[in-house]
Amino acid sequence: MTRLSVEMLAADAPEPITSAGHAQLGIAVLAGIAVIVLLITKFKLHAFLSLTIGTLALGAFAGAPLDKAIASFSSGLGSTVAGVGVLIALGAILGKLLADSGGADQIVDTILAKANGRTMPWAMVLIASVIGLPLFFEVGVVLLIPVVLMVAKRGNYSLMRIGIPALAGLSVMHGLVPPHPGPLAAIDTVDANLGVTLALGVLVAIPTVIIAGPVFSRYAARWVDVQAPDKMVPQRPSEDLERRPSFGATLFTIMLPVALMLSKALVDIVIDDKENTVQRVFDVVGSPLIALLSAVLVGIFTLGRPAGFSKQRLNELVEKSLAPMAGILLIVGAGGGFKQTLIDSGVGQMILEISKDWSISAILLAWLIAVAIRLATGSATVATISAAGLVAPLAADMSTTHAALLVLAIGAGSLFFSHVNDAGFWMVKEYFGLSVGQNLKTWSVMETIISVVAGGVVFLLSLVL
């Protein structure tokens, strides 16, 4: 896609809702983010409400009329939900179908059957990475925890040697690879190409999961030498099923949307002619909506039917998969509203003008901003959405490849050092029976390694692509 120059963008941009100077806008940004951080961390307010209030505070500090700030927020929320809402919903349905049908368990059991003691950490990171493509992080953790505990107990492995690779695979997919909510929202905000971002995200993910997973797990197992806790291992989803889908059918369903979106990106590069019939066909079948919808429809026959699901149960499954997504959709939408208010108040243009005089690259700047917000709020999704809104104007004159790398830099930064203000920190701690100190030395360090390695790979790619 041809991008407008910075000059054309500035000429066509809407008139800012406020005429505040750079100093006042800078203070407004810091104040708005501070309000969001304070509400999330101190008052434990839901991220949706915190982002909404923080956006209004941003507009007020910037000197914008309240009605215009509300209009900007509503516009951004609506456009963001319209852009990524259906994709998040389809991803949730596919993930629920994969889990409840026993397809995920089939992937796990097939790979573990071929693994031995030395290869077990590599098998775990492979399992988590494959399953992590369509599953949200929290769902993936709940799904894999029984497997991690079972393998660690039966094989008498250190819990960290098995658990860290699994967590690394899930976390990397969550932060870098669409259709997860964070990357999708950043792609929409930056106006990056989803297929190119997906391809580069997988490329960045490979060395990242190797270093943060099997390699780091050796050291984590020495630092925190614990065995799987002696509590009851949770029931696996497929234990009450008489049959479940085959390994091949499950893998095909998981990889179908990835293959369709990557095919579109490849055809766009090779042909690059919007009037070409082949490209027009792939523009349709490789669009995120059609790719994910196709996977869901195929999954009904390759996952649901082999598991013996009736039409009624499939309908109930879809309903149950969508309910937990309401909160995520609202958070992503509110982040879009915050982003739009930043743009309409002139903050994006301010960053564009100021950064011209900086020697720091846009990729590194995006990573640093995401790191700062992640450390403050604890939420990778909030960090991704907020950072994308701040640096979006920097992508105006970028190539398709560099816009995708900007998204990945934001995603990498959003994973930096999970600590006590992150819900994922406590989830891992409780499941693995660790102390706060032990969790900091393992889970938190692993997240930091993911962020630094992925950020470094993205930066190197920006120099050669």
Secondary structure, 3 states (H helix, E strand, C coil): CCCCCHHHHHHHCCCCCCCCCHHHHHHHHHHHHHHHHHHHHCCCCCHHHHHHHHHHHHHHHCCCCHHHHHHHHHHHHHHHHHHHHHHHHHHHHHHHHHHHCCHHHHHHHHHHHCCCCCCHHHHHHHHHHHHHCCCCHHHHHHHHHHHHHHHHHHHCCCHHHHHHHHHHHHHHHHHHCCCCHHHHHHHHHHCCCHHHHHHHHHHHHHHHHHHHHHHHHHHHHHHCCCCCCCCCCCCCHHHHCCCCCCHHHHHHHHHHHHHHHHHHHHHHHHCCCCCCHHHHHHHHHCCHHHHHHHHHHHHHHHHHCCCCCCHHHHHHHHHHHHCCHHHHHHHHHHHHHHHHHHHHCCHHHHHHHHHCCCCCCHHHHHHHHHHHHHHHHCCHHHHHHHHHHHHHHHHCCCCHHHHHHHHHHHHHHCCCCCCCCCHHHHHHHHHHCCCHHHHHHHHHHHHHHHHHHHHHHHHHHHHHC
